């Protein structure tokens, strides 16, 4: 993974020294940018420069050893899961895997109970000994049918009623998004199932695993190509006029690319408080959620559960959602979607630029979906036999969740 400085990047690919301009500049070294860069270089033999404003590759999936020697995720826990075998096959070129099934507990009414809600959750909270059929009747009796489901509040109350909604969803959502569930699109809570079995896995995908040596090592392997140069700690907007390239793939915020001329697309951000404890383990699972609004953080992550690392100490992260900071989650409201459509129209009219990834297309995607989106873009470029014109329409996401 040749890393270059601005001077050498502005002259052209230093890795092969032929002085030609880059075929592609890719802005962003996370999943979207790294996958498309690898495919363009390896699949089509193109010269690619990857730029990232951070001092590291890997985007929000970046992991590293902290001061105590514990492997942590700097930007909160990232758990890989997918139903798409082709995405597993692709990423397996760059990493081996550690099988891992994610489990989450929630602190509710002085109990630590599984989330998503399952049979154990219900029996523990209500002091019952229900079986699956009884639990189904229990929830059906408490559900409050909503004729037209529009909001996240509607989704939950329609399925499980007001009491469980308040215990698990209302406070957590208010903290996470800075908005009441009644103000958010139904997609937010639709992602979280309710179960009447004892299945306590957070995800049910056919493939659930963690990169054996971490995400960063996987990205290093992905970008370790003689036709890929990497320029870190660099803001593309400040150097774009100094670079020579034919096409741009932009994985940063689409509104930032256009100078926020139509206004800023709203995001929810996160603040992380990392700590190392002088003990081998803190909690029974990797993540414990805190739905109570009186608790300022939303969750605590303990990384050794994710990585399987053996270490006498343990490192944890408290997660505090906030309004300002790096853009993490597009806020799903109708007016925000409408603003994005205006930016998309600008993007579609911008030659030589393709927008990719969560930030480039203003939509929350799981990691496997971003990989699928990048592979779909590469397939279009490959089939075209030439650079795809600058349009977000070239990057329609394939539904990798059920593939």
N, C-alpha and C positions, 0 to 999 in steps of 0.2 A: 504494500500500500504506500506508494511514493507520496510523501508530503512535500509540498512545494511552498515557496514564498510568493508574494505578489509579483515580484520582479520576474521570476522565472515563469510564472503562470501567464503573465501578459505577453511573454515572448512565444508561448506555445508549449506543447507537451514536453516537459523535460525528461520524462521517463524513456522516451525513444529518440529524443534529440533531433527530430527531422525538421523542426521549425515550422511545421504547418499549424494553422489555427485549430482549435478544438472543434470537433464535429458537434459535440453537445456540451453545454454547461448545465449541471444539475445543481439546483440550490436546495440544500437540505440533505444531511447524511443520516437520516433515520431510515425506517423501513422503506418508505416509498422511494426516496432518492437513491439509497444503496442498491435496491433490487433493480431499478431501471438502469442504473449506471453499470452494474455487473452484466446485465443482459446485452446492453448496447456494445460493451467492450468485448465480451466473450462471444456473443452470438453473431454480431455483425462486424466485429473488428474495427469499431469506431473509437476515436480518441475522445475521452471524457474527462472533464474537470468537475469534481464535486466540491462545493463550497458550503461551509456551515459557520454561522456566527459564534457558535459555542467552541470551546477548546477541545472538544472530543467528538468522535463519531457515535452513532447509535441512537441519536435523538433522545426521546424520553425513556427508551428502553436501556439506556446506558447503565452498566453496573461496574463496580470496582471494589477493591479492598479498601476499607476505611482505615483509620489510624491504628485500630486494634487488630487489623488483619482479618476482619470479618467481611465477607462479600455482601454488599448492599446494593440496592437499586436507588440511585440518587433521586429519581423523580417518582417514587412510589412503586408499589408492587406491579410487576408485569408477568402475567401467567399466560403461557401459550396454550391455545386450544383451538381445534378446528375439526370440521367434517370433510375437508377437502384433501384427498390423498395427494393430488398433484402439488399442492402447496407444501405438504410434508416432504414429498420427494425432492422438491426444489431446495428447500432450506437444509435438508439432510446432506446436501453437497458441502455444506459449510460448518456443520456441527453434528456431534453425536447428541443423544438425548438422555435425560434422566426422567423416568416415568414419575409423574406427580399429579395427583388429583386434589384440586383446591377445595378446602373446607373453611367456612367462615362461621364464626359465632357472633351473636349480638347480645349486648348487655341490656336486658329488659326486665323490669320488676325484680331486681336482685337475683336474676337468673342469667346464666350464659346459655343461650339456646341457639340451635342451628338457624341460619338464614341462607337461602330462602326458607320460608316457613315450611315445616314438614310435620309428620305425625309426632315426632319427639318434641318439637317446639310446642305444639298444642297441648299434649299431655302434661308437659312440665309446667307450662304457664297456668293451666286451669286445674291441675291436680287430678287428672283423669287417667283412665287406662283404655282409651279407645283403640279399636282396630281401624283398618283403612275405610271400611264402609261407614262406620260410625263417624269418622272424621269428615267424610264427604257430606254426611247429613248435618254435622255440626257447622260446617262452613256454609252450607246452603241455607241453613236457618238464619245465619247472621248476615248473609249477603243482602245488599240493598240495591235492587235492580235500577240501573240508570238507562233511561230510554235512548238517549243519544250520547255516546261516550266521546268526549272531546279532549278532556284534560287527564293528567296523571291521577288526580284525585278520583275522577269518575272510574278509571280502570280498577283501582284497588277497592273502592267501596262496592262497586258492582260485583266483585269476586268474593270479598271476605268481610265486608261490613265496616262500620265506623270504628269499633273498638280496636281491632287489629291494625287498621289503617293508622290510628293515632299512636299505637305502641311502636310500630315498626317504620312507618313511611313518612308521616307528616313532619316530625322534627328533623329526621335525617335529611329529607329533601330540602327543607328550609335552610339547613346549614350548608348542604352541598351546593345548592343553586342560588341561595339568597332570595328565593322566591317561594311562595306557597305552591304546593302541588296543583292547586286549582288554577294557577297561572302558567302552567307548563304543558306542553304538548303531551298527548297520551303516550308517546313513544318512550318517555323516560321510565315509567314504571311498568310498561308492557314487557320490558326486557326481563323482569324478575318473576319467575313462576311461583305458584303455590302448590305444594305437594301434600298428598295424604298418605304417602308411604314413608319409610324411614330413610330413604335416600337423602344423605346429607351432603352430597357433592354440590359445589356451587355451579359447576358446569356439567353437562351430560354429553359433550362432544365425543366422537369416536376416538379422537387423538388428543391426549392431554399430557404434556411433558414440558420440561425445562431444558434449555441448552446446557449440555453437560458441563462445559467450561464457562458458561455465562454468555449473555447477549453480546457483550463487547467483543469477545473473541470470535463469535460468529460473524459480526460485522467486519472485523479485521480480515477474516478469511474471504469474505465476500468482496471486499474492495482491494484485495491483494492481487492486482492484475497489472501487467505492464502497460496497458493502455488507459489506466485510470490514475489520475493525479488527484490529490486531496489538499484543499486549502482551508485550514481551520482558523477559528478566532477572527473571522473576516465577515463583514457585512456586505452582501452582494451589492446593495444599493450604492455603496461608496466606491466600488471598484468596477462596476459594470462597464463604464466607458473605457477602461484600460484593458479589457479582455477582448480577444479575437475568437469568435465562435460562430457556427452556422445556425444552431437551434438552442433554445433554452427550455428546460423543464423546471418549473418553479413549484417547489413543495412548501414554500412559506405561505403566510397569510395573504390571500388574494387581495384583500382591501389594502394591505400595506404596499403591495406591488404597484397599485394605482394611486399611491399617495393619499389614501383615505378620502379621495375626492367626493365620494358619495356619502361619507360618514363611516364610522367605525362599526364593524361587525362585532357584536357583543360576545365575549367569552367569559367563562368562569375560570379562575386561576386557583392555584394551590400554593400553600406555604408548608414546608417540611421542617420538622424539628427532629434531628437525628441524635440518638443517644446510644452509648455503649454501657451495658450493665455488667458488673463483676459477678456474674452467675451464668450457668450454662443455658438456662431457658427461662422465659418469662410466662408464656401462655401456651395453651394446648394446641393451638392451630396458628397458621401464619398470620391471619387477620382477624381482629375482633372489632366489630362495629359498635358505635355508641349513638343510637338514635335519639337519646334524650337531648333536647335543646339546651339544657343547663350545662352539658358537657361541651366545651368549646371546640373540641376536635371531633372528626367523624369516625376515625379508625386508628388503630395501632397495628403496625406490621412488624413481624419478627421474621427476618430473612432466612435464618438457618433452616426453617421448615421448607422453604422454597428450594434452597440450594443443596441441602443435605450435608452442608459443611460441618465438620467436627472441630469444635473450638471451645476452650474453657469459658469464654465470655460470649455474650450475645448482644447484637445491635438491633435497635428498634427505631421506628419512625412514627411520630405523631403527625397526623395529616389535618391541616386547617384550610378549608376552602376560603377563598377571598376574591374580591372584585378586581384587584390590580395584580399585575405580574405577567409571567409567561402565559400565552393562550393555551389552555388545555382542553376545555369542553365548549364547543359551540352551544349557545343557549337556545334550546328548541322552542321557539315561539313563532307564531305566524308572521309577525312583522319583521323578524330577523331573516326568515326564509325569503321574504319578499325583497329585502335589501340585498341578500346574496344573489337573487336572480338578476338584479340590476348589474351587479358586478360580473356575473357570468356573461351577460350580454356584452359587456366591455371586453371580457376575456375572449369571447368568440370572435371579436372583431380585431384582435391583436395578432398580427402575423408573427410567426416564428417562435411563439411561446405556447407551451402546454402546461396547464395547471393540474397538479397531482397531489393526492394524499388528503389527510384530514383538513389541514389548513388551506390547501389550495382549492378544495372543493367545499369547505365549510360544512363538514358533516362528520359526526363521530363514527369511526370505524374501529372494529377490533383489529389486532395486529395481522391476523390471517387475511382479513378483508383488504387491508392496505397492500399486502403482498399480492393478492389476487388482482387488485386494481392496477398495480405496476406491471404485472405479467400480461394483463389484458392490453395495456398500452403498448408494451413491447411487441405483442403479436400483431397489432395494427401497423406498427412501424415496419415490422418485418414483411408483412404481406404487401404493404405499399411499395416496398423496395426503395423508399426514400423517406426523408423526415415527414412526419405527419404535420399538416398545417396547424398553427397555433389555435387550438380550440379545446375547451373542456369537454365538448361532445365526443372527443376521441378517447375519453377516459371513463366512459360509463362503467360502473362497478358491476362485475359479475357476482351473482349471489353465491358466494362460497360457503355460506353457512350450511346449506343443505346439499352441497355438491357431493 
